[in-house]
Amino acid sequence: MNRLVDYINREVAESDSLIAKGDLDAAYHHLKRAHVLGQARTFDHTRIHWRMFKLGLKMRSAREIWGQLIRIVGAATKTPFGIYPTGNTGGANIWFFKPMPVPDDLREILNQAKI
């Protein structure tokens, strides 16, 4: 399996574990990390927004629910063309196309994935 996918899956699994424990804020943090890692891959980008949408439902956040619905469509239709902002964490509180700094540990993972 692709090493980058392994890191993405670890973040998603950690999010799932935290959701099961009821720590939705921490779970959301790990989905944002997964988003930064997976946003260049159409499948992963879209599935992470889907998970953010489902978490928005659990959080009862109308802003997150509607924001993620729009982002799911964008991830599925724009990512194949390389249209995504590097480092963007994918939350509804961030503008769709705003590039953001990539945390050092995630930058290292992304750099290794390009080798």
MDTraj code that builds the backbone (N, CA, C; nanometers):
import mdtraj as md
import numpy as np

residues = "MET ASN ARG LEU VAL ASP TYR ILE ASN ARG GLU VAL ALA GLU SER ASP SER LEU ILE ALA LYS GLY ASP LEU ASP ALA ALA TYR HIS HIS LEU LYS ARG ALA HIS VAL LEU GLY GLN ALA ARG THR PHE ASP HIS THR ARG ILE HIS TRP ARG MET PHE LYS LEU GLY LEU LYS MET ARG SER ALA ARG GLU ILE TRP GLY GLN LEU ILE ARG ILE VAL GLY ALA ALA THR LYS THR PRO PHE GLY ILE TYR PRO THR GLY ASN THR GLY GLY ALA ASN ILE TRP PHE PHE LYS PRO MET PRO VAL PRO ASP ASP LEU ARG GLU ILE LEU ASN GLN ALA LYS ILE".split()
xyz = np.array([
    [0.0843, -0.1194, 0.0000],
    [0.0000, 0.0000, 0.0000],
    [0.0883, 0.1250, 0.0000],
    [0.0409, 0.2259, -0.0629],
    [0.1085, 0.3544, -0.0695],
    [0.1323, 0.4086, 0.0712],
    [0.2540, 0.4513, 0.0985],
    [0.2895, 0.5012, 0.2320],
    [0.2050, 0.6226, 0.2718],
    [0.1777, 0.7139, 0.1774],
    [0.0942, 0.8298, 0.2073],
    [-0.0455, 0.7852, 0.2505],
    [-0.0996, 0.6879, 0.1813],
    [-0.2322, 0.6370, 0.2160],
    [-0.2312, 0.5791, 0.3574],
    [-0.1211, 0.5151, 0.3948],
    [-0.1090, 0.4632, 0.5319],
    [-0.1222, 0.5759, 0.6343],
    [-0.0552, 0.6874, 0.6101],
    [-0.0636, 0.8021, 0.7023],
    [-0.2043, 0.8611, 0.7047],
    [-0.2651, 0.8724, 0.5880],
    [-0.4026, 0.9235, 0.5812],
    [-0.4946, 0.8319, 0.6613],
    [-0.4806, 0.7018, 0.6387],
    [-0.5660, 0.6052, 0.7082],
    [-0.5446, 0.6073, 0.8588],
    [-0.4226, 0.6326, 0.9035],
    [-0.3961, 0.6435, 1.0478],
    [-0.4707, 0.7614, 1.1083],
    [-0.4700, 0.8743, 1.0387],
    [-0.5414, 0.9925, 1.0886],
    [-0.6920, 0.9653, 1.0921],
    [-0.7435, 0.9008, 0.9892],
    [-0.8866, 0.8676, 0.9842],
    [-0.9216, 0.7694, 1.0961],
    [-0.8372, 0.6690, 1.1174],
    [-0.8614, 0.5714, 1.2240],
    [-0.8583, 0.6376, 1.3612],
    [-0.7658, 0.7295, 1.3809],
    [-0.7593, 0.8020, 1.5089],
    [-0.8868, 0.8850, 1.5273],
    [-0.9339, 0.9465, 1.4203],
    [-1.0586, 1.0216, 1.4267],
    [-1.1748, 0.9296, 1.4652],
    [-1.1827, 0.8137, 1.4017],
    [-1.2901, 0.7179, 1.4326],
    [-1.2858, 0.6767, 1.5794],
    [-1.1655, 0.6523, 1.6297],
    [-1.1491, 0.6122, 1.7697],
    [-1.1982, 0.7222, 1.8637],
    [-1.1645, 0.8451, 1.8318],
    [-1.2055, 0.9580, 1.9162],
    [-1.3556, 0.9834, 1.9078],
    [-1.4139, 0.9619, 1.7910],
    [-1.5595, 0.9741, 1.7777],
    [-1.6272, 0.8725, 1.8687],
    [-1.5761, 0.7502, 1.8672],
    [-1.6331, 0.6447, 1.9520],
    [-1.6251, 0.6804, 2.1000],
    [-1.5240, 0.7582, 2.1373],
    [-1.5072, 0.8010, 2.2771],
    [-1.5851, 0.9293, 2.3072],
    [-1.6440, 0.9891, 2.2041],
    [-1.7213, 1.1114, 2.2235],
    [-1.6408, 1.2394, 2.2179],
    [-1.5135, 1.2318, 2.1805],
    [-1.4282, 1.3511, 2.1722],
    [-1.4305, 1.4032, 2.0286],
    [-1.5380, 1.4724, 1.9947],
    [-1.5604, 1.5150, 1.8568],
    [-1.4622, 1.6217, 1.8114],
    [-1.4225, 1.7114, 1.9005],
    [-1.3262, 1.8154, 1.8619],
    [-1.1918, 1.7541, 1.8244],
    [-1.1438, 1.6602, 1.9039],
    [-1.0165, 1.5944, 1.8730],
    [-1.0291, 1.5107, 1.7455],
    [-1.1446, 1.4476, 1.7267],
    [-1.1682, 1.3701, 1.6051],
    [-1.1611, 1.4606, 1.4828],
    [-1.2197, 1.5786, 1.4933],
    [-1.2183, 1.6756, 1.3834],
    [-1.0751, 1.7189, 1.3522],
    [-0.9942, 1.7366, 1.4536],
    [-0.8533, 1.7729, 1.4358],
    [-0.7823, 1.6692, 1.3477],
    [-0.8073, 1.5420, 1.3726],
    [-0.7410, 1.4374, 1.2943],
    [-0.7959, 1.4302, 1.1517],
    [-0.9220, 1.4623, 1.1328],
    [-0.9744, 1.4691, 0.9963],
    [-0.9119, 1.5852, 0.9205],
    [-0.8870, 1.6963, 0.9877],
    [-0.8203, 1.8087, 0.9219],
    [-0.6787, 1.7695, 0.8801],
    [-0.6087, 1.6941, 0.9647],
    [-0.4746, 1.6461, 0.9292],
    [-0.4822, 1.5499, 0.8105],
    [-0.5812, 1.4615, 0.8118],
    [-0.6002, 1.3691, 0.6994],
    [-0.6292, 1.4466, 0.5719],
    [-0.7042, 1.5555, 0.5840],
    [-0.7369, 1.6389, 0.4683],
    [-0.6118, 1.6988, 0.4070],
    [-0.5253, 1.7527, 0.4902],
    [-0.4008, 1.8119, 0.4393],
    [-0.3204, 1.7055, 0.3641],
    [-0.3140, 1.5867, 0.4182],
    [-0.2383, 1.4788, 0.3539],
    [-0.3057, 1.4269, 0.2270],
    [-0.4373, 1.4223, 0.2261],
    [-0.5083, 1.3557, 0.1174],
    [-0.5692, 1.4433, 0.0113],
    [-0.5533, 1.5743, 0.0224],
    [-0.6274, 1.6602, -0.0687],
    [-0.5821, 1.6533, -0.2142],
    [-0.4668, 1.5976, -0.2435],
    [-0.4231, 1.5840, -0.3831],
    [-0.4746, 1.4554, -0.4474],
    [-0.5379, 1.3699, -0.3681],
    [-0.5884, 1.2409, -0.4161],
    [-0.7413, 1.2460, -0.4154],
    [-0.8030, 1.2400, -0.5291],
    [-0.9479, 1.2610, -0.5412],
    [-1.0288, 1.1730, -0.4456],
    [-0.9997, 1.0436, -0.4427],
    [-1.0768, 0.9547, -0.3565],
    [-1.0625, 0.9948, -0.2105],
    [-0.9382, 1.0120, -0.1652],
    [-0.9161, 1.0464, -0.0248],
    [-0.9727, 1.1841, 0.0088],
    [-0.9539, 1.2796, -0.0795],
    [-1.0054, 1.4144, -0.0566],
    [-1.1568, 1.4107, -0.0365],
    [-1.2244, 1.3391, -0.1241],
    [-1.3707, 1.3315, -0.1178],
    [-1.4172, 1.2547, 0.0055],
    [-1.3513, 1.1426, 0.0363],
    [-1.3956, 1.0638, 0.1522],
    [-1.3717, 1.1372, 0.2835],
    [-1.2683, 1.2179, 0.2902],
    [-1.2429, 1.2940, 0.4126],
    [-1.3500, 1.4012, 0.4301],
    [-1.3891, 1.4670, 0.3217],
    [-1.4996, 1.5637, 0.3334],
    [-1.6295, 1.4926, 0.3723],
    [-1.6516, 1.3722, 0.3208],
    [-1.7708, 1.2959, 0.3606],
    [-1.7678, 1.2699, 0.5106],
    [-1.6513, 1.2321, 0.5616],
    [-1.6383, 1.2063, 0.7052],
    [-1.6576, 1.3360, 0.7852],
    [-1.6091, 1.4473, 0.7330],
    [-1.6302, 1.5762, 0.7995],
    [-1.7790, 1.6108, 0.8010],
    [-1.8476, 1.5794, 0.6921],
    [-1.9918, 1.5999, 0.6858],
    [-2.0623, 1.5183, 0.7948],
    [-2.0280, 1.3895, 0.8035],
    [-2.0913, 1.3039, 0.9050],
    [-2.0580, 1.3518, 1.0463],
    [-1.9376, 1.3998, 1.0669],
    [-1.9015, 1.4538, 1.1978],
    [-1.9798, 1.5824, 1.2251],
    [-1.9996, 1.6640, 1.1223],
    [-2.0819, 1.7839, 1.1361],
    [-2.2227, 1.7501, 1.1817],
    [-2.2766, 1.6390, 1.1316],
    [-2.4094, 1.5933, 1.1763],
    [-2.4058, 1.5592, 1.3251],
    [-2.3032, 1.4861, 1.3669],
    [-2.2909, 1.4495, 1.5091],
    [-2.2751, 1.5733, 1.5971],
    [-2.2048, 1.6734, 1.5444],
    [-2.1811, 1.7969, 1.6197],
    [-2.3022, 1.8910, 1.6136],
    [-2.3960, 1.8560, 1.5269],
    [-2.5154, 1.9395, 1.5052],
    [-2.4772, 2.0812, 1.4619],
    [-2.3810, 2.0864, 1.3688],
    [-2.3314, 2.2133, 1.3185],
    [-2.3839, 2.2361, 1.1770],
    [-2.4824, 2.3227, 1.1643],
    [-2.5392, 2.3520, 1.0325],
    [-2.4323, 2.4061, 0.9384],
    [-2.3450, 2.4903, 0.9904],
    [-2.2387, 2.5475, 0.9077],
    [-2.1488, 2.4367, 0.8511],
    [-2.1111, 2.3425, 0.9363],
    [-2.0230, 2.2340, 0.8910],
    [-2.0960, 2.1417, 0.7939],
    [-2.2205, 2.1121, 0.8211],
    [-2.2985, 2.0242, 0.7330],
    [-2.3062, 2.0827, 0.5934],
    [-2.3517, 2.2071, 0.5825],
    [-2.3666, 2.2697, 0.4506],
    [-2.2314, 2.2947, 0.3853],
    [-2.1346, 2.3372, 0.4646],
    [-2.0012, 2.3605, 0.4103],
    [-1.9389, 2.2343, 0.3533],
    [-1.9600, 2.1221, 0.4202],
    [-1.9023, 1.9966, 0.3721],
    [-1.9751, 1.9435, 0.2488],
    [-2.1048, 1.9661, 0.2395],
    [-2.1758, 1.9246, 0.1178],
    [-2.1159, 1.9925, -0.0052],
    [-2.0882, 2.1205, 0.0073],
    [-2.0271, 2.1955, -0.1036],
    [-1.8863, 2.1429, -0.1302],
    [-1.8119, 2.1161, -0.0242],
    [-1.6747, 2.0687, -0.0379],
    [-1.6669, 1.9276, -0.0957],
    [-1.7644, 1.8442, -0.0674],
    [-1.7673, 1.7096, -0.1267],
    [-1.7751, 1.7213, -0.2789],
    [-1.8650, 1.8064, -0.3261],
    [-1.8786, 1.8269, -0.4706],
    [-1.7488, 1.8836, -0.5282],
    [-1.6922, 1.9815, -0.4602],
    [-1.5670, 2.0414, -0.5079],
    [-1.4528, 1.9420, -0.5106],
    [-1.4403, 1.8622, -0.4050],
    [-1.3317, 1.7640, -0.3994],
    [-1.3446, 1.6625, -0.5131],
    [-1.4659, 1.6193, -0.5390],
    [-1.4876, 1.5186, -0.6430],
    [-1.4664, 1.5731, -0.7836],
    [-1.4925, 1.7025, -0.8023],
    [-1.4874, 1.7584, -0.9379],
    [-1.3642, 1.8430, -0.9669],
    [-1.2999, 1.8963, -0.8655],
    [-1.1846, 1.9847, -0.8873],
    [-1.0505, 1.9150, -0.8664],
    [-1.0452, 1.8218, -0.7711],
    [-0.9190, 1.7552, -0.7385],
    [-0.8576, 1.6836, -0.8598],
    [-0.9368, 1.6171, -0.9435],
    [-0.8749, 1.5489, -1.0581],
    [-0.7977, 1.6438, -1.1503],
    [-0.8311, 1.7719, -1.1429],
    [-0.7645, 1.8724, -1.2261],
    [-0.6555, 1.9481, -1.1501],
    [-0.6256, 1.9014, -1.0299],
    [-0.5205, 1.9642, -0.9501],
    [-0.5631, 2.0952, -0.8865],
    [-0.6932, 2.1172, -0.8734],
    [-0.7435, 2.2414, -0.8166],
    [-0.7775, 2.2190, -0.6698],
    [-0.6861, 2.2577, -0.5839],
    [-0.7043, 2.2509, -0.4388],
    [-0.5951, 2.3365, -0.3749],
    [-0.6238, 2.3982, -0.2619],
    [-0.5252, 2.4847, -0.1962],
    [-0.4372, 2.4058, -0.0987],
    [-0.3098, 2.4053, -0.1230],
    [-0.2161, 2.3333, -0.0377],
    [-0.2297, 2.3765, 0.1074],
    [-0.2347, 2.2785, 0.1964],
    [-0.2382, 2.3047, 0.3398],
    [-0.3745, 2.3352, 0.3974],
    [-0.4723, 2.3617, 0.3120],
    [-0.6070, 2.3929, 0.3620],
    [-0.6592, 2.2754, 0.4430],
    [-0.7139, 2.3039, 0.5601],
    [-0.7579, 2.1980, 0.6508],
    [-0.8977, 2.1450, 0.6211],
    [-0.9710, 2.2075, 0.5301],
    [-1.0958, 2.1514, 0.4819],
    [-1.2202, 2.1794, 0.5631],
    [-1.2072, 2.2516, 0.6717],
    [-1.3239, 2.2817, 0.7538],
    [-1.4095, 2.3919, 0.6933],
    [-1.5354, 2.3946, 0.7308],
    [-1.6280, 2.4948, 0.6785],
    [-1.5952, 2.6358, 0.7290],
    [-1.5093, 2.6452, 0.8291],
    [-1.4709, 2.7767, 0.8806],
    [-1.3563, 2.8392, 0.8007],
    [-1.3073, 2.7675, 0.6996],
    [-1.1975, 2.8150, 0.6151],
    [-1.2483, 2.8286, 0.4722],
    [-1.2100, 2.9384, 0.4058],
    [-1.2494, 2.9586, 0.2668],
    [-1.1974, 2.8425, 0.1812],
    [-1.2757, 2.7971, 0.0845],
    [-1.2447, 2.6807, 0.0014],
    [-1.1039, 2.6811, -0.0570],
    [-1.0626, 2.7942, -0.1088],
    [-0.9390, 2.7997, -0.1865],
    [-0.8240, 2.8684, -0.1132],
    [-0.8345, 2.8793, 0.0188],
    [-0.7299, 2.9462, 0.0948],
    [-0.6126, 2.8513, 0.1207],
    [-0.4951, 2.8817, 0.0628],
    [-0.3784, 2.8006, 0.0976],
    [-0.3384, 2.8306, 0.2417],
    [-0.2860, 2.7297, 0.3085],
    [-0.2462, 2.7449, 0.4481],
    [-0.1103, 2.6782, 0.4676],
    [-0.0385, 2.7188, 0.5718],
    [0.0895, 2.6523, 0.5984],
    [0.0660, 2.5051, 0.6351],
    [0.1546, 2.4215, 0.5878],
    [0.1472, 2.2781, 0.6191],
    [0.2316, 2.2540, 0.7441],
    [0.1740, 2.1914, 0.8464],
    [0.2528, 2.1605, 0.9667],
    [0.3786, 2.0809, 0.9296],
    [0.4852, 2.1039, 1.0032],
    [0.6143, 2.0419, 0.9716],
    [0.6068, 1.8908, 0.9571],
    [0.5381, 1.8236, 1.0486],
    [0.5343, 1.6768, 1.0418],
    [0.4598, 1.6290, 0.9173],
    [0.3539, 1.7002, 0.8793],
    [0.2797, 1.6616, 0.7593],
    [0.3580, 1.6967, 0.6332],
    [0.4303, 1.8077, 0.6351],
    [0.5142, 1.8455, 0.5212],
    [0.6190, 1.7368, 0.4954],
    [0.6775, 1.6856, 0.6022],
    [0.7775, 1.5795, 0.5869],
    [0.7157, 1.4545, 0.5236],
    [0.5962, 1.4175, 0.5672],
    [0.5268, 1.3021, 0.5089],
    [0.4994, 1.3266, 0.3604],
    [0.4513, 1.4451, 0.3273],
    [0.4210, 1.4775, 0.1876],
    [0.5484, 1.4796, 0.1030],
    [0.6560, 1.5317, 0.1573],
    [0.7843, 1.5330, 0.0839],
    [0.8331, 1.3911, 0.0580],
    [0.8215, 1.3051, 0.1557],
    [0.8637, 1.1650, 0.1379],
    [0.7774, 1.0948, 0.0348],
    [0.6500, 1.1311, 0.0295],
    [0.5586, 1.0683, -0.0652],
    [0.5954, 1.1030, -0.2097],
    [0.6611, 1.2162, -0.2295],
    [0.6984, 1.2601, -0.3644],
    [0.8263, 1.1916, -0.4132],
    [0.8967, 1.1250, -0.3226],
    [1.0247, 1.0610, -0.3601],
    [0.9976, 0.9372, -0.4424],
])
top = md.Topology()
chain = top.add_chain()
for i, resn in enumerate(residues, 1):
    res = top.add_residue(resn, chain, resSeq=i)
    for name in ("N", "CA", "C"):
        top.add_atom(name, md.element.get_by_symbol(name[0]), res)
traj = md.Trajectory(xyz[None], top)
